[in-house]
Amino acid sequence: MTRPRFEAVTIDCRDKHALAAFWCELLGTTVRGEFGQYLGLHATTEGHPRLVFQQVDEPAAGRSRVHLDLDSEDVAADTARAVVLGASVVQEVTDFGVSWSVLSDPEGNLFCIVPVG
């Protein structure tokens, strides 16, 4: 029996090209292709899911129930780099003896930069 596999995370956005440019620079990847309202990135590591941006007319309302966690060897440095690229820090969190950053990308989509491990 075959099972589905995790292929991509799709993010609704107002400007797929601008948002893809932000994520390509942050993650060190490139655009895989574009079809209609969709623009997909190459996975950052073979076998891992990739990001796809779906351009929509209306902005998202309220808080998203899904966000990305990016692991980091240096949370502070990677947080600062994300901000230079256009992200905003939403919150710095310390819980269970671990510290991480909650950020929003240029369109307000939340993501976290968390320590490796």
N, C-alpha and C positions, 0 to 999 in steps of 0.2 A: 504494500500500500504506500502510495506517495503522500507526502504531507506538504502543506504550503510552507514557504520559507519567507523570512523577513527580508523584503527587497528594499523598501524605501520608507522614509518619513516624508509626508507631503504637507507643506505649509501653505495656507492661503495667504495671499499678499496683494497689495495694490500695485507694486512695481517689481515684477519678477527679475528684471535685469539688475536693478540697483540692489535688491536683497541678495541675489546670487553673487554679485560682486563682493558684498560684505562677507558672506559665508565662505566664498572661495579664498579670500585673503586670510580670514581667521583660521580656516582649517588647512590651508595649503593644498587645495585641490583645484580642479578646473571644471568647466561646463562640459557635460557629456553630450547634451543635445537639447533641442527645443522643438516642440510640436504643439501648435495651437496655443492654448493658454498655459501650457506646461513648459518648464525649463528644469532640466535635471543636471545634477552634478555627478562627477565620478566619486565613487566611494573613496574614503581616505585610506582604507586598508582593504585588500582583497578579501572578499567574503563578508564584509561588514555592510550594513545598509547604507544607502546614499540619501541625500536630500533632494527633494523635488519641490519646486515652487509653482503654485497654481495661481495665476493672476485672476482676481475676482473684482467685481465692481464695488462691492460694499465692504467697509472696514469691519473687522471683528468687533463684537460688542461683549464687554465683560472679560473676565479672566479666562484664559485657556485652561483646559483641564489636562493638557499634555505639555511637557517641556523637555528639552534635551539636557543631559548632563555630559559635560566634557571633562575628561580627566586630565590632570596637569601635574607636572613635576614642580611647578612654581606658580601657585594660585595667584599671588600678588602680581607677578610679572605678566601672566597671561590675562588677568583682569585689566591691567593697565593698557595692554596692547589692544584688547577688545574695545576699550573706551576710545582709544585713538582712532580706531577704524569706524566708530560711530555708535557703539553700544552705550548704554547707560546703566550705571550700578543702581539696582533697586534696593538691595539689602546685603549686608555682610552678616553671615550667620556663624555662630559657634554653638555646636550642640554635640553632646556625647564626646566631648574632647576633640572634636574635629571642626575646622573652620573652612568655609567656602563662600563664594560670591554668587549672588543671584543678580542676573543682568537682563536687560531687554535689548533686542537687536533694533536696528533703525526703524522697524515697523511695529515695535512693541511686543514682539514674541519673546516670552521668557526663556532663559536658559541658565544653567548653573555651571560654574567652573569649580570642580571639586578635586581634592588631592588624590593622587594615584594610590590605590590600595584600599 
